[in-house]
């Protein structure tokens, strides 16, 4: 099995992509690119068995309806224009709420945070995949699955905060030490130095690991009550088993 992980950013410079090859006895990081462009990302989505993208795959349905109604000038004002619950209903997807409950970590709001810039790029990438004949299932049933590296790290008992940015190099190295201890079967080959110097690279690797969890039935999937929303809003695959279980699954 071949999985890929994409730490997507609005621009190429901060976008990282990792490819992991899985066998019956281990996993090898075969490719790592920091500064990945659209064509490289599309190649990963087309050539691998599963690709995990660290980016929302859609927007909250209530938010979309709100924007459309406002644009058309037929918005019906809510009874409480400043109500926090009303704003949260617009800002958060169903999967965000579920992930928050499961991990204790709220994902960034694609409707009310700067990650929306990245989501715009992601939407264009998904459109290009679909135009090329690649099935796109935002609920995670196809090749592409939405992931959240911080949630994956937390579920695996690894450091999941404070490792981003050049000023946090020590924390990033600590995370790498802990990851290597927890996954001695993962060979980073010539890419270990890059992972220890770039949080984007680490997030791409974690995204590829999470893609493996999703591909082998070891990550959350939307239930019947969530499936309709997940098909348009996206669904975050959060690991449900220990990190060691990834290598025990069928390759």
C-alpha positions in Angstrom: 0.0 0.0 0.0 1.1 3.5 -0.8 -0.3 6.5 1.1 0.4 10.2 0.9 0.0 13.1 3.2 -0.4 16.7 2.3 0.1 19.6 4.7 -1.7 22.0 2.5 -1.1 25.8 2.6 -2.5 28.6 0.5 0.9 28.9 -1.3 3.4 26.3 -2.5 6.2 27.4 -0.1 4.6 26.1 3.0 2.9 23.1 1.4 4.6 19.7 2.2 3.9 16.3 0.7 5.0 12.9 2.0 4.7 9.4 0.4 4.9 6.3 2.6 5.2 2.8 1.3 3.7 0.1 3.5 4.8 -3.6 3.7 4.0 -6.5 6.0 6.9 -5.6 8.3 7.4 -1.8 8.1 6.9 1.5 6.3 9.3 3.7 4.4 9.1 7.4 3.7 9.8 7.2 0.0 9.3 10.9 -1.0 9.1 14.2 0.9 8.6 17.5 -0.8 8.5 20.9 0.9 7.2 23.6 -1.5 4.9 21.3 -3.4 2.9 22.7 -6.3 -0.6 21.8 -7.6 0.7 19.3 -10.2 2.7 17.4 -7.6 -0.3 17.3 -5.2 -2.6 16.0 -8.0 0.0 13.3 -8.8 -0.1 12.1 -5.2 -3.9 12.0 -5.3 -3.9 10.0 -8.5 -1.0 7.6 -7.8 -1.5 6.5 -4.2 -4.0 4.3 -2.6 -5.1 6.9 0.0 -4.0 10.6 0.4 -4.7 12.5 3.6 -5.1 16.3 3.2 -4.7 18.5 6.2 -7.3 21.0 5.1 -11.1 21.3 5.3 -12.7 19.8 2.2 -15.8 21.9 2.4 -17.7 24.6 4.3 -20.5 24.4 6.9 -23.9 24.0 5.1 -25.5 26.7 7.3 -22.7 29.1 6.5 -23.1 28.5 2.7 -26.8 29.0 2.9 -26.3 32.2 5.0 -23.8 33.6 2.5 -26.1 32.8 -0.5 -29.1 34.3 1.2 -27.2 37.5 2.1 -25.8 37.8 -1.4 -29.3 37.5 -2.9 -30.7 40.0 -0.4 -33.3 37.6 1.0 -31.6 36.8 4.3 -34.1 36.2 7.1 -32.6 37.8 10.2 -32.2 35.4 13.2 -33.9 36.4 16.4 -30.5 37.0 18.1 -28.0 38.6 15.7 -25.2 38.5 18.2 -25.9 35.1 19.7 -22.8 33.0 20.2 -24.6 29.7 19.5 -25.9 31.1 16.2 -22.4 32.2 15.1 -21.0 28.8 16.1 -23.6 27.1 14.0 -22.4 29.0 11.0 -18.7 28.7 11.7 -18.3 25.0 12.5 -19.0 21.9 10.5 -20.5 18.7 11.8 -17.1 17.0 11.7 -15.5 19.9 13.6 -17.9 19.4 16.5 -17.4 15.6 16.4 -13.6 15.9 16.3 -13.7 18.4 19.2 -15.7 15.9 21.3 -13.4 13.0 20.4 -10.1 14.8 20.9 -10.8 17.8 23.0 -9.2 20.0 20.3 -11.4 22.2 18.1 -10.2 22.4 14.5 -9.9 25.8 12.9 -13.1 27.2 11.4 -13.0 27.2 7.6 -15.8 29.8 7.7 -14.2 32.2 10.2 -10.4 31.7 10.1 -7.5 32.2 7.7 -7.6 28.5 6.8 -10.3 29.5 4.4 -7.6 30.7 2.0 -6.1 27.2 2.1 -9.5 25.6 1.6 -10.0 27.7 -1.5 -6.9 26.1 -3.0 -8.1 22.7 -1.8 -11.5 23.2 -3.5 -9.8 24.0 -6.8 -7.6 20.9 -6.5 -10.6 18.7 -5.8 -12.3 20.2 -8.9 -9.3 19.3 -11.0 -9.3 15.8 -9.7 -13.0 15.4 -10.5 -12.5 16.9 -14.0 -9.7 14.3 -14.6 -12.1 11.5 -13.8 -10.9 10.8 -10.2 -13.8 10.1 -7.8 -13.9 12.7 -5.1 -15.8 11.8 -1.9 -15.5 14.5 0.7 -16.7 12.1 3.4 -13.5 10.1 3.0 -14.8 7.1 1.1 -12.6 7.7 -2.0 -8.9 8.2 -2.5 -8.9 11.6 -0.7 -9.6 11.9 3.0 -9.5 14.9 5.3 -7.1 14.7 8.2 -6.1 16.8 11.2 -2.5 16.0 12.3 -2.9 17.6 15.7 -5.8 15.3 16.4 -4.0 12.3 15.2 -1.0 13.0 17.3 -3.1 13.5 20.4 -5.0 10.2 19.8 -1.6 8.5 19.5 -0.4 10.0 22.8 2.3 12.2 21.1 3.0 15.9 21.6 0.5 17.9 19.6 1.0 21.5 20.5 3.8 24.1 20.5 6.0 22.5 17.8 5.2 24.8 15.0 7.4 27.7 13.9 11.2 28.3 13.8 11.2 29.4 17.5 9.9 25.9 18.5 12.7 23.7 17.1 13.3 22.0 20.4 9.7 21.0 20.7 9.7 19.7 17.1 12.8 17.6 17.8 11.1 16.2 20.9 8.0 15.3 18.8 10.3 13.5 16.3 12.0 11.6 19.1 8.7 10.5 20.5 7.4 9.6 17.1 10.4 7.4 16.3 10.2 5.7 19.6 6.5 5.0 19.0 7.0 3.8 15.4 10.4 2.1 15.2 9.1 0.4 12.0 8.9 3.8 10.2 12.0 4.4 8.2 12.6 8.1 7.3 15.7 7.3 5.2 17.3 10.5 4.0 14.4 12.7 5.1 14.8 12.7 8.9 16.8 16.0 8.9 14.0 17.7 6.9 11.4 16.4 9.3 13.4 17.8 12.3 13.7 21.2 10.7 10.2 21.7 9.2 6.8 21.3 11.0 5.2 21.2 7.6 7.2 18.1 6.8 6.2 16.4 10.0 2.5 17.3 9.5 2.7 15.8 6.0 4.2 12.5 7.4 1.5 12.4 10.1 -1.1 13.0 7.4 0.2 10.0 5.4 0.1 7.9 8.6 -3.5 9.0 9.2 -4.3 8.1 5.6 -3.1 4.6 6.4 -5.5 4.5 9.4 -8.4 5.6 7.2 -7.6 3.1 4.4 -7.5 0.2 6.9 -10.6 1.0 8.8 -8.8 2.5 11.8 -10.2 6.0 11.7 -13.5 7.6 12.4 -16.1 7.5 9.6 -19.4 9.4 9.4 -22.4 7.5 10.7 -25.7 7.5 9.0 -26.8 10.7 10.8 -23.6 12.6 9.7 -23.2 11.2 6.2 -25.2 13.8 4.3 -23.4 16.7 5.9 -20.0 14.9 5.5 -20.6 14.5 1.8 -20.6 18.3 1.3 -18.7 19.7 4.3 -16.0 17.1 4.5 -15.1 14.6 7.3 -12.0 14.5 9.5 -10.6 11.0 9.8 -9.3 10.7 13.4 -7.4 7.5 14.3 -9.2 5.0 16.5 -6.4 2.6 17.3 -2.8 2.9 18.5 -0.1 4.0 16.1 1.5 0.5 16.3 -1.7 -1.0 14.8 -1.0 0.7 11.5 1.8 -1.8 10.7 -0.3 -4.8 11.9 -3.0 -4.1 9.3 -3.0 -5.8 6.0 -0.6 -4.1 3.6 
